Amino acid sequence: MSNTQPYEIIAGPLDVYYAATSTAFPAIDVPDASLQTGGTWTYIGYTEGGVKVAHPQTVVELRADQVTGVVKAVRSEEGLEITFDIASVTLKNYALALNQAVSGTGADITVSGETSVQMYRGGFQVETFAFLARQGHLSPYGDKALQFEVPAVFQADAPEVTFTKDNKALLAVSLHAIVDPNRANDGESFGRIRAGGQPV
């Protein structure tokens, strides 16, 4: 699927991947096909309804007795949230939704001919992992890749899946970023968005 002009009008889905925290992100020119066929990044597969990226923040307005308007604004909190529904409901992806995908129990083969995931999460610690959402032809600067790189996220919501006779099952995922413990500077706390090419 090639991108066409005007490139800055972006239309198309992002593919999603995960890996262990601190895994190096792929170069912007790595083909999608090579990422999906193995290596350090696990390809989640089909999604439904798009990948939504939100940048919530809390801004406090400061006032003074001498004026009626706001005299200053300070940011007290900020976050990064990524939500999507997984249509490829494998047990490995189910383990991702239960925060067990990279370490812990995960999907395992305990009996010959079957795969299982423990549904009880247990413990107080929540697993974090690196997250990548990309597409090789969605850059606003040409027929090149666009990718969101988040060094550390966790599954924050209560995942649920519905099995019906008239539609496919979907597994809801809501990921929240945490500050990258290995960041080079504060600006790298939640990672970055990268696009192939440059503005003209």
Buried (B, 14 or more C-beta within 10 A) or exposed (E): EEBEEEBEEBEEBBBBBBBBBEBEBBEBEBEBEEBBEEBEBBBBBBBBEEBEBEEEEEEEEEEEEEEEEEEEEEEEEEBBBBBBBBBBBBBBBBBBBBBBBBEBBBBEEEEEEEBEBBEEBEEEEEBBBBBBBBBBBBBBBBBBBBBBBBBBBBBBEEBEEEEEEEEEEBBBBBBBBBEBEEBEEEEBBBBEEBBBBEEE
